[in-house]
């Protein structure tokens, strides 16, 4: 088992801290790593796609679980997979698609581990239909602070604390996951433009039920009558008879092309209001006013940024903050106010998406609740960004909403309880399960989890 003391950061590349990075290659080594965490504790880590400090642990241990990446069993008839938590969704797609199965939920990147998907209780473009990742997890094996491995079925308190618990209940070793059947590896996609935020919300509310997957790219630099203008993209897995004859020869082929990686050094200020404003204008104008039935590959539809390795470097050395919040149905005015505030502040964000969430899953710190969620990337060096986002946090909390812990890097702890009503239950279970605080992270210390 290798171990090195190295700087560790999230995908946003803000606030790196130094930790002992341990790489267990077996369950026995994972147990040994937990027992050897030391006074500053440890936290499991997958492929590092949490944007903030959830998988950092200053002065302590970080357990890189990616070497534990085996598939133990695939039930081709019943549509389940039993796998190690260190396996990536990318690898599962590559293995499962030729068998006619797809992962039940995928976020905007396929380079997340199953353990990370459960710990963050990830959501995707299909939440209004399929819920979060944890809804499809039958059971998991959890290595707890006492060095024991527990089988945790869904429906138990420990399951609900672990799904969305950001690795703070223990190290997920394996999971059994239900899968989505598909006939092809292509998507059938409809695209349309919305002229402003009200137009966008009306289209989503009226017709989202027709689609398994739905997302809107939103222009947060547009102002006036165009505030909240957007490109709405929705679709479903293409049936076999929708494919042209040539594609039917190998309908389940999974091909993911990659462009050259972003350079290691990018000048500060590349993503300014001017450059992002130009990009947003071109992106909106090039989108069709309405187009139905276009065939797209899975990578193009779900994970376009995965085609550019290390795309997070384009924000420069200062990195970026991804801010994601949700407000419930009936709080549309709060969403409108927040979008106007962002537009008036001229936040240079070219990665901004709006989606509708369906029914929540029972995870105590799971993020989605029925309503509207907006996510946007902002250069971390933007002057006055901290106070501005603090103000948005207060508006979100006042509307009964919450921010996503897997993307957070700066929320104030006093707002957390208002956003997550089961926080006290989570803290109590952690205190009982892990009285010595073996599992800890920069995020847990910052938010007093």
TIROKOL-627460 format. One record per residue: residue in one letter; x, y, z of N, C-alpha, C in turn. Coordinates in steps of 0.02 Angstrom, whole numbers, plus 50000, padded with zeros to 5 digits. Atoms other than C-alpha are relative to their C-alpha. Last residue first. Layout:
AXYZXYZXYZ/...
This chain:
X500405005950012489705090750517500174994550051/X500155003049935490435106850585499524994149993/X500724999649989490335115250414499774996750066/X500254993450016492175119250398499275000850017/X499774995349949492725103650491499725006949987/X500345001449936491625092450385500235004650055/X500694997950001492195100850224499664998850067/X500004992749997494045099250265499285002650000/X499774996750061493725081050298500025007450010/X500064992749998493385068850439500305002849936/X500144997450067493155050350464499865007450004/X499515002850048494045044450621499895002949930/X499934995650058493035056350730500524997549951/X499334997050001493355046850891500115004649940/X499914995349944491495043450923500685003450000/X499304998050006491235035850749500175005150055/X499645004650043489585026450745500765001250001/X500075006749974488755035250891500454995149962/X499715000149933489395052650849499974993050030/X499274999850006489035049650665500344999550069/X499785006750023487255044450704500764999749994/X500095004849945486985060150809500234993049979/X499484998949950487725071650676499964994950056/X499375002150029486615064250541500575000750051/X500015007350002485065065650649500664997449973/X499895002549931485515083750687499994992450003/X499304999149981485705087450500500134997350070/X499785006049966484015080150454500725000450024/X500365001249938483275097350415500214993850038/X500045007249994484625101550286499674998250066/X500045003150065484525119550224499884992550004/X500614997650034484105128050388499914996549933/X500585003149968485395117150477499355002249967/X500075007050019486745122250352499374996950029/X500555000850047486535141050365499844992749986/X500634998249967487585142950524499404999349953/X500325005649964489005133050443499335001850030/X499934998749928489425146550314499614994850039/X500614998749963489565139450136500165001250074/X499974993749961491295141250054499365001650040/X499334998849974491845126049952500025006050048/X499884994249957490225118149897500725000550021/X499724994650040490075106549747500205006050043/X499485002750043489775090049836500335005349956/X499385000649963488835099549972500574997349956/X499765006950010487465105249852500694999450033/X499455000550047486605121149913500274992950001/X499355002349974484895121649995500525000249945/X499575003950044483145128449976500654998050033/X500065007049983481795134050098500424995449957/X500515003150043481605150950013499914992650015/X500644996949984482525159550157499434997149959/X500235002649935483945147050136499325002950018/X500185007050010484135151349950499714997150065/X500625000150039484105170049985499754992949990/X500534997749955485395168050123499325000149964/X500145005249950486515157650012499415002050044/X500425005050034486345170749873499824994350048/X500674997250008486975184049993499534995249965/X500315000249933488455173250042499295002749996/X500285006749991488785171049856499704999150069/X500565000850046488985189949835499674993250009/X500604996749973490045191349992499394999349955/X500205002949936491265178249925499385003350029/X500415006050010491305184249744499744997150066/X500624999749962491855202049783499574993749996/X500034995649941493155202349646499325000050033/X500454994450014493095186949531499945004550061/X499684993549990494615176449574499565006049987/X499934998749928493625160349597500305006950015/X499294999549983493045160549415500095002250073/X499784993149996491195156049418500745000150016/X499294999449985490375139649366500205007349998/X499594995650042488475138549374500725000050025/X499295000949987487165126349437500405004549952/X499574996250045485295130049449500724998850022/X499294999649980484045118049526500405003649946/X499574997450053482155119749521500725000450025/X499954992950015480905109949624500495001549944/X500414998050058480635093449711500035007549988/X500694999849976482115090749830499585002249940/X500614998350038483855085549777499375000050042/X500134993250023485365087149894499325001049967/X500085000150073485495071149995499755006849977/X499664994150028486055075250172499984999949923/X500074994449954484825063750260500345006449976/X499364998349970484665052250110499965006350043/X499994999249927482825048050088500675001750031/X499835006449971482635051649902500165001050073/X499375000849965481755067349842500094992850022/X500065001749929480355067249714500694998850030/X500605003649981480725075949549500004998550075/X499935006149961482025089249513499314997050013/X500535001249951481885101749372500144993550036/X500385006250005483455107549284499435000050050/X500615000149959484425123549249499634993549986/X500555004350021486205123749184499425000450050/X500564998849955487645136049186499414996049975/X500265006549982489365132849112499455001150052/X500235003050062489775149149022499744992950012/X500115007249997489855159349181499764997449933/X499825003050064490585176849184499974992450003/X499565005749986489595183949331500174996549935/X499585001450058488885200549270500504994550015/X499315000349974488225205649442500504998649945/X499804993149985486605210749356500725000350026/X499934996350063486455193449278500235007150012/X499405002650034486805184749444500125003849935/X499424997649962485545195849534500654997749967/X499904992950015484245192849398500625002750036/X499744999550068484485173949412500125007349981/X499305002249999484305175049601500295000549930/X499584994949967482715185349591500734998249997/X499964994250044481925173549463500455005450030/X499565001850056482345158349569500085006049953/X499325000149973481565166649722500504998349945/X499794993149994480015170549619500705000650029/X499754997550065479915152349567500225007350004/X499494994949986479755146949748500315002749936/X500324994649963478115137449728500485005650018/X500574997550038479055121749679499615004950043/X500575004250013480585120549788499495003049953/X500574997249964482255129349778499384996149978/X500665002150019483875120549731499505003950042/X500524999749949485655126949734499354997249972/X500635003350019487265124449639499535000250059/X500544998549952488805135549643499374996749975/X500655001950029490355129149556499485000950054/X500525002249954491835139449611499414997649959/X500694997750008493345141349500499564997050054/X500535005049999495225139749498499315003149993/X500474998449946496435153549546499434994950005/X499765002449936497795145649440499525001350058/X499384997249974496855147849278500164997550070/X500144994449954495015144849240500645003050030/X500114993950039495475134549086499845006050044/X499424995650002496275121549200499855006749965/X500024995349943494585113749240500595004850000/X500314993750022494585106149065499975005150056/X499774994449957495835093349128499705006749978/X499695001649936495455081448984500255006250036/X499424995549992494325088948849500314998550068/X499585000550059493095075548788500615004550003/X499535005549990492425074148965500464999249939/X499374997549974491665091348936500514994550013/X499594996750052490325084248820500675002550027/X499344998249972489715071748951500435003749949/X499934999749928487865067448936500645003550023/X500614997849966487345070648757500125001150074/X500194993350023489025070048668499405002750038/X499534994949977489655055448773499805007149979/X500054999149928488045045448744500505005150025/X499675005149960488115048148556499895001450074/X499364998049970486835059148473500294994150037/X499635005349967485385055848353500665002850026/X499315000750021484285070848314500334994450040/X499805006650024482425068048335500714999449975/X500225006149967481745085648348500344993949969/X499785005750041482435102848309499834993750039/X500345006249982481735119648368500244994549953/X500604997849965482505136848368499584994150023/X500614999550041484135128448325499415002650041/X500495005249984485655132648431499385000749956/X499895005750043486965143348343499514994350013/X500214998750069486275159448416500084993849956/X500734999350005486335153448596499795000749927/X500305006449982488115146948585499245000349994/X499925004750056488715162348491499654993450014/X500384997550056487995174348620500034995149941/X500715001249987488635163848764499565002349942/X500165007150005490385163248691499254998850008/X499975001850070490415182048664499844992749990/X500584997150033489825185248841499984998449926/X500565004449985491125172948906499365002749968/X499925006350036492505182448816499414995350012/X500014999050073491905199648870500034993449964/X500684998650022491425195149049499965000749924/X500244993549977493145187349069499275000949979/X500745000249999493645169249053499745006450031/X500225002350066495465171649003499245000049995/X500444995350034495735182249158499774997949932/X500564997549960497235172849223499585004949958/X499954993249972498305165049087499385001850041/X500474995850037498155146049067500035007050031/X500014993049980499575134549119499525003849954/X499904999649927499395115649118500015007250025/X499304999049979498665116248943500055000850076/X499884992949989496925108848917500715001050025/X500134997249934497065090948861500105007550001/X499414998849959496985086348677499825003350066/X499584994850029495265080648619500645000750041/X499724995049954494465064248671500445004849960/X499414996750027493295052448579500245005250050/X499924993449968492115041048674500655003149976/X499384996850022491455026048577500025007150030/X499874994149958490175014148650500675002949981/X499304997949997489475001548525500075006550041/X499814998749931487724995648570500735001950007/X500404994749969486934996748397500225001950071/X499685000249933488314987248305499655005250043/X499535005750000487554982648136500344999250068/X500335005849970486074994248171500464993950002/X499904999949927487195009448139499694993950034/X499305001549985487275005247953500124999650075/X499845007150011485385004047936500724998450019/X499915001650071485025021048013500284992949993/X499324999650026484475020248195500014998949925/X499854993050016482705024248253500685000849968/X500284998250065482185005848241500105007349982/X499635002950056483405001048378499725002449933/X500165007050014482635012748505500364997649937/X500305001450065483585028648549499824992649994/X499605005050036483875031848733499644998149935/X500055006649971482915047448782500464995449960/X499995005950041482935066048749499914993650039/X500345005649967482955083948804500004993949955/X499815006350033484005099348768499694994250038/X500295005849966483385116948808500134993749960/X500055005350050484455131648753499794993750038/X499715006649990484175146648865499944995749938/X500095003750063483705164648891500404993650002/X500165007149993483765168849075499864996449936/X499745003149939483665187649056499784992850005/X499705006550015483255191648873500274996450062/X500525004750022482025205648912500274993149987/X500594997150029483375214649011499484994849981/X500384995749955484965205049039499395002849964/X500544996350035485955190748963499595004050051/X499764993250014487525186249062499485004149963/X500064995849940486725171149144500325006849992/X499544994350009486415162348978499915004850059/X500304993449989485575145849025500545005449996/X499444995349993485965128348964499705007050002/X499984993750037484375118448994500665003550015/X499554995149971484245100149044499985006349957/X500174993150016483045085649017500495004750035/X499444995649984483215066749014499835007149977/X499635002949944481795053949022500555004850022/X499315001850012480675064948915500314996750063/X499945003950062478805067448898500694997049990/X500245006949988478595072649080500064995649938/X499465004249975479675087949044499794992750008/X499845005750043478285095348936500564995550025/X500545002650042477315108749029500174993449967/X500575002249960478475112549174499474996549957/X499805005749958480035113249066499404997250038/X499885005850044479225124148933500184993850041/X500655002250025478505136149063500094993849955/X500345003749947480165137149153499334997449976/X499665006349985481065141848992499634995950052/X500135004450057479795155048939500324993150012/X500695002249994479885162649111499814995349944/X500085004949946481785162849104499284997650006/X499844997249935481915171148933499844994850054/X499814993050005481845167548747500175003350065/X500494996349959481875148648756500235007250005/X499784994049965482775139248617499425002950039/X500384994050015482415121348566500285005950040/X499694993849978483295104548554499555005949981/X500364994050023482575086948542500335006250030/X499964993649964483725071848560499585005449965/X500454996450045483655053248521499825006650033/X500554996249969485155045848609499595003449946/X500124993350025486335032348547499405003150035/X499554995449964487065017048633499935007149973/X499444997350039485625006048578500435004450045/X499945003850063484234994848647500615002249960/X499984996050061484355000948827500064995449940/X499935003550064483944993648998499985004849941/X500514997750047484335004549151500074996249934/X499804996850063485304996349292499405001949957/X500475001750054485044991749475500155004349939/X500364994550032486594993849583499544997249947/X500425003450049487424982149709499515005249973/X500704998150006488814991449798499664995549948/X500365002850057490554987649862499295002649999/X499575004850034491874995349976499674997149938/X500405004850038491055011250039500474995549961/X499755001250068492225019250165499554994949966/X499545005550011491395026250320500214999549927/X500225005849961490015037450388500474994149992/X499884998949928490865053650333499734994550044/X499465004349975491085049150150500115000250074/X499344997350018490055063950087500584996150032/X499614998649939488465058450179500725002049989/X499964992849992487385059750021500425002150059/X500164997450066486935041350034499925007650004/X499425000950044487835036450195499875002949931/X499474995449979486555043350318500594999849952/X500234993250013485105035150225500515005250022/X500034998950072486025018450218499825007349985/X499314999350022486455019650403500045001049925/X499744993449983484635023050444500715001049975/X499744999549932484055007550350500265007150013/X500554999949953482915007050197500235000350073/X500404993950004484295001950078499414999450048/X500534999950051485354987650140499635006649998/X500504994749987487004990550231499474999849945/X500465000250057488184975550245499435004850017/X500715001149989489474980750374499634999749934/X500344999250064491374979350366499274997950010/X500465005250020492184982250536499705001649931/X499655004950040493724992950565499574994349977/X499745005349957492925002450709500384994649962/X499424997649962492755017950599500314994850046/X500134994849951491615009250474500625001350043/X499475000749950491974999750314499945005850049/X499714993949972490324999750220500514998250053/X499565002149945489654986250104500395006150023/X499294998450005488194992049998500374996950060/X499645000649937486394987549961500735001949988/X500365005149961485064989149827500314999250069/X499535004149962485705005449752499614995250045/X499865006050039484515012349621500514995450033/X500645003550011483715025849728500114993349967/X500135004649944485485030349786499344996249992/X499665006350009485895037549614499814995050055/X499274999949991484595051149630500294993049993/X499734998449935482825051449559500765000050001/X499645005649969482295042249403500285001450069/X500275006650015480985052949317500294994750046/X500734999449998481245071049374499654993449985/X500245000349931483045066149412499245000450003/X500615004049995483385061649230499715000050071/X500534996850039484675074949185499334996550006/X499854998750070485795068649323499425003649966/X500604999650041485905066849510500205001449929/X500004996050061487315061549624499324999849966/X500675001450025487055054849799499865004149937/X500294993550019488705063049848499284999349979/X499834995249948489295047649944499735006949987/X500425001349942488365036149824500135005250054/X500704998950021489105043249664499524999050058/X500124992850002490805044549750499295001649981/X499994997549932490755026149792499875007450005/X500645002049970490215021949615499975002350072/X500045006949977491705031849553499304998550027/X500125000449928491605047649450499954992750019/X499405001549962492345050149277499885001250074/X500015007249985490685049049185500614997950039/X499385003550016490495067849196499924992750016/X499714997250059488925078649190500694997349982/X499954992649999488045067249313500335002449935/X499324997550012487505049349274499995007650004/X499934992849993486005039949340500725001849985/X500664997049990485375022249306500005007650004/X500034997949930486995016049225499355003950012/X499694993549990486605007949058499965001850074/X500164996649937486184990149006500405006450006/X500664997050003486064981148839499785003450064/X500485004849973487524969148863499295002750001/X500055005650047488674979348749499504994650023/X500374998350060488214994348860499974994349949/X500705001749997488764986049022499625001449935/X500145007049990490654985049009499274998249990/X499635003850050491045002048931499854992550006/X500324999050065489685010249034500334995749947/X500645003750000490375002549193499645000849934/X499855007150008492125008649151499364995949999/X499745001050068491505026449125500134992649987/X500585000750043490465025549284500214999049928/X500294993850027492105022849375499374998449960/X500075000350073492575008049486499655006449975/X499494996050035493165012349661499954999949925/X500184992950000491555006549745500505004449963/X499634996049951491884988549697499815007349993/X499344997550018490514980549595500345003350059/X499654999749936488904970549602500725001949985/X499285001249999487874974249447500255000650071/X499644997249943486004972849422500744998649991/X499784993150007484884970549270500295003150062/X500354995649953483874954949311500215007349997/X500725000950003484354944649159499635005150043/X500234997550065486114951249136499244999349993/X500615003850012486504949449320499695002749936/X500504996550039488284956049322499414995349989/X500535003850033489464950049457499545004749962/X500055006749972491074954949544499484995849965/X500705002150006491584970149442499964992850024/X500215006250033493264975949507499234999749993/X500434998350057493854993749542499764993849962/X500525005049988494764994049708499455001149949/X499705006550017496285003549644499524994350013/X500095001750070495205019349640500334993549979/X500315006750006494995020349829499974997449928/X500155000550071496195034849863499764992849986/X499965006850026496105036250052499764999849928/X500505000550053496515053850111500094993249968/X499955004950054497435054850276499435000849951/X500215006849985497695069450395500114995449941/X499605003049946498585086150396499824993050018/X499364996749985497235094650293500344996750060/X499945000949928495895082250240500685002750023/X499364997549975495215084450065500014999150076/X499535005650000493815074349983500715002350016/X500315005949970492375086450022500484994150005/X499535003149954493445101949991499734993750033/X499724996449943492605109149836500464995750042/X499714993650020492195102949661500375003550057/X500334995349955491955084549698500345006849991/X500454995550036492705076749542499565004150045/X499884993049987494235069449629499545004949965/X499644996950055494225052149552500055007550006/X500035003750063493755043149713500435003449947/X499994995850060494175049149887499974995549939/X499925003450065493885041850060499945004849942/X500614999350041494195053050212500114996149935/X499935001350071495445051150355499335000849965/X500515004050033495745055950535500144999049925/X500384995750046496785070350601499514996149957/X500414995149964497365060450754499585004349953/X499684995149956497985045450656499525005250026/X500124993150022497255036550505500345005350043/X499374996349994498065019750542499925007349981/X499745000749932496485009850578500635004050012/X500474996749954495685016550419500274999750072/X499954992850010497225012050316499545003850047/X499384997749968497284994450388500075007549995/X500105000549928495464991550342500615002650037/X500464994649982495814997950166499855000050075/X499604993949996497334986450157499565006150015/X499595000349939496234971650201500435006250007/X500424998249944494964976850069500415000050065/X500435005649979496334976749939499575002350058/X500115004250059497404989049840499574993950016/X500115007149986497405003349967499844996149937/X500315003450056498125019849902499914992550015/X499905007249992498525032050043499604996449946/X500425003550049498725050750013500184992650001/X499675006450015499435058850170499534996049955/X500225005949963498725076450165500434994049980/X499535005650003499155094050112499764994350044/X499695001449935497805106850077500414993649993/X499685006549990497245114949914500284999350071/X499835001849932496055129849931500314993150007/X499954994749951495325130849755500224996950067/X499304998049990495645119049611500075006050046/X499974992750009493795117949564500685003050010/X499994998750072493995099149541500025007549985/X500585002350037494455097449724500055002049927/X500514995050012496185099149798499414996949966/X500625002950025497555088549875499495005749991/X500564995350001499365093649903499394996749968/X500084996050061500465078349934499465005350011/X500264993749975501145067250073499995005049942/X499584994150011501355050149993499665006150031/X500244994049966500695032750034500505005649987/X499574994150006500825016249942499685005950036/X500434994050000500005000050000500455006250000/
